Amino acid sequence: MLSLSRRWLRITPAVCRFASSHAHSPSDSKNARIMRILEKRIEERKRLSSELSHDMSSSADIIRLKQLKESEPLQAAWDEYTRTRQLLDETTALFEDSDEAMRALALEEHQSLSTSLTSLISSHIPSLLIPPSPTTHLSAMLELKSGVGGSESSLFLADLMRMYLRLANSRRWHTSVVSQNENEGGGIKDALVEVKGDGAYEALRWESGVHRVQRVPATEASGRVHTSTVAVIVLPLVEETDSADALFSMDDVKIEVMRARGAGGQHVNKTESAVRLTHIPTGITVSMQDERSQHQNKRRAFTVLRSRLMDLKISREIAERRATRQSLVRTADRSEKIRTYNYAQERVTDHRIGLTLKNLSSVLEGDGLQDFIDALQKDHAESVLEDMLSAE
């Protein structure tokens, strides 16, 4: 105990008074606003609990009970916060103790509790305040289209498609290539890929936009670097079982059948298996001819139509919810260059968050891509929290 007393020999009453003044809620205005939001949520939870009837017979009670269950993590965080605050107050009271060793122990404990409280307020509680995404359960549909760069763009599209398939495989999502049109010079001109699994759309939606590649094409004799682009569109995959037809009325859909075009043998030219759907209110059109039967093409076309209409619905909700802040809308802008893949420098840069990884091969293998997805999701969560605090 003597050594501990010597270690803290410089603890003076002035130091103790300074520590005591910082023992309560943080002075940082952002953290203070976070705690005000949490207090409101806890008060709302108390109100819901008080409105529950004893017999739990009404549908309103069932809804309240569900809301109470969902808010249990917030209550646990609030309990931990109040408990830590109480311990801080008790520790602060020991700063004026006549025993030097006791004051030293009190200050050491105070520092530990303050660190825990700061972490709780700045990291744990904000993650609980952010509402869960309504699209968490949805699968994804990827549309890839070659852009600037001719055959080199088609080759890069094939690289991107393999990247997404590898990522999906590592996440144990089920993938299906619905359609792809190959380029005569190699590569793929456009492709449609289904990725089924919980969290697929939530993760992949950040891939929507223009992907740019800078590299020397295999056919370039002079070694000059070419720049090519591929547009990626990520749609929420909506199945018939998801009550998706609430998205449209069949009266609003014009259905046309025709003979398929392109390679495929005599069958292609003899039967009207190709299908084109037009959603009259929005003007969205979907054509499908890759399956052999009209029925299969129609089913595929309606799946794509549902996904595009759901995507339109989500985009409108985002625009309404974030009318004054455009960051999320910008990240999902399909006309904007979102990422550059530079082969000469072995780097990949995401322009939305300024993140660069100098391991291009890892990104194309799917592992490094997950780092970008995690960073984008974190950036989005911080943006949502900022909106909540701005409204506070």
Buried (B, 14 or more C-beta within 10 A) or exposed (E): EEEEBEEBEEBEEEBBEEBBEEBEBBEEEBBBBBBEBBEEBBEEBEEBBEEBEEEEEEEEBEEBBEEBEEBEEBBEBBEBBEEBBEBBEBBBEBBEBEEBBBBBBBBBBBEEBBEBBEEBBBEBBBEBBBEEBEBEBBBBBBBBBBBBBBBBBBBBBBBBBEBBBBBBEEBEBEBEBBBBBBBEEEBBBBBBBBBBBEBBBBBBBBBBBBBBBBBBBEEEEEEEEBBBBBBBBBBBBBEEEBEBEEBBEEEEBEEEEEEBEEEEEEEBEEBEBBBBBBBEEEEBBBBBBBBBEBEBBBBBBBBBBBBBBBBBEBEEEBEEEBEEBEBBBEBBBBEEEBBBBBBEEBBBBBBBBEBEBEBBEBBBBBBBBBBBBEBBBEBBBEBBBEBBBEEE
